[in-house]
Structures are given as structure tokens and as C-alpha cells.
């Protein structure tokens, strides 16, 4: 197992898994969880389908298998933007109740760097994914390192669904909106971005940064 994979699964603890706590955490089931975490880590691409391999790993552990099956049902049924729901991954061991319903139990590692010593995780509701945004503290307040944010990054920061943020941007209700021309001459398109300094003062961002 690589150091990255060990970091990826280091938080797994029976007390943090209410649907499986006290029932599956034998040494063998712990090894199965590690294999499921490694599978998750190796298939981060949007729309990946690992359910056959995941079900094989969990086949000897009925509670694990039941949670995987329920996880995939949530992937199919939880609401979200139709174009983005197809980016949800199958075969991921997910929370099946509680405040993180539908999101993977396993978290991507938070890697600190000199330029981004305070990375944080945020949620993409439509895709049911956790993303890490590199950040730092500035005047005692957290902010992303980048000076401009993409639409998906702002969705994560605000924990908004795509449709909601689309409506707000179309009304020019989001501060710091910037339209960038991208592509080669003759085939240019417009891309919507956001000034980090301005958008970090937006109440909908600040509310999501409050401790939960």
C-alpha cells in the first residue's frame, strides 16, 4: 500500500461509521475497507464505474456489501443537475445517512505546500464528490490560493448546486464575476470566472466557511 493510500484511509474508524460500527470491524473487514479505499483512490476520474470490483471485495462481508449497494442506489436517485449526475462514480463506499449522505466515506488527502499551507475540502453536490481547494490564511482568514476561481470551485465553496449558481450568475448576483475569452483565434469561447478577493466577501461563501 502506498503512502498516499494510507493517508487516504487513515481516518477510517468504527466510531465514525454509524451504519457499520461494531458489526464489521474485524481484521479481515478492515482489510476489505482498505482495499475499497485504494479502489476509490485509484479511480478518481468522473463517471468511473468500479462497482463490480467493489462488490467482489465486499462479497464476504454482508454489511459492507449492503452499504455499497445502497451507495449506488443513492448515486442513481439523489437529485442533481442532469448533465453532472453522469459524473458520479459507482462502486464507492458512501455515507448512507447523516449530513454527508451520498458522499464517499474516504477522503482525498490534504497536501500542504509552501504556497498552499492550508488546503481544505469542499463538496460538489451534483457530482457527490469531495474536492480539495489549495488555500492559505491571509489576515487570519482562509482564502483559496488562486486569484480567480472557476465555476465548479465556487460551487464547492458555496456548496450550491449548479442550477442555483447559474441562476445567480445570470442575474449578476454573484460578486467578482469575470468573463474570460479562451481558445485560439477564430475559435474563442467565453469562460466565467470569479475574483477570489471579491467572492470571498460574499455571504454565501462566508457562511459555508463557518465551523460546523
Secondary structure, 3 states (H helix, E strand, C coil): CCHHHHHHHCCCCHHHCCCCCCCCCCHHHHHHHHHHHHHHHHCCCCCCECHHHHHHHHCCCHHHHHHHHHHHHHHHHCCCCHHHHCCCCECCCECCCCCCCCCECCCCCCCCCCCCCCCEEEEECCCCEEEEECEEEECCEEEECCCEEEHHHHHHHHCCCHHHHHHHHHCCCCCCEEEEEECCCCCCEEEEEEEHHHHCCCHHHHHHHCCC
